[in-house]
């Protein structure tokens, strides 16, 4: 089993690899929180990063607050992890042998309790709850901490 999570706003990366139910590698890091988890031996694709081959260079003209707190940028390692673990990248350069992610069919499954309500009954209950809630509203937080309505969409009354 594989886990891969990146968050570009916070430059956070987490990935983990289990083999036959046993955790063999887990890494979680960000420039603000540092390395929060580092379990197991680094995988082959990680080694150039830990060896300093992907150091973060200062941006010319931008005031630096010192050296980058990690030996590499988490999202750069994250893209390498995507390619090594799954065969594709999201934001990096695509290699000729990368998987075309847009060509992959993803199947969805619904688990239900056979003694519980049917799908139709659940849909009807959701529609009834949406009707009771009234029209959708969009709110925004004002500088004083209170909420103000941005707009109301009269046609958007059901979910």
Secondary structure, 3 states (H helix, E strand, C coil): CEEEEEECCCCEEEEEEEECCEEEEEEEEECCCEEEEEECCCCHHHHHHHCCCCCCCCCCCCCCCCCCCCCCCHHHHHHHHHHHHHCCCCCCCCCCCCCCHHHCCCCCCCCCCCCCCCHHHHHHHHHHHHHHHCCCEEEEECCCCCEEEEEECCCCCCC
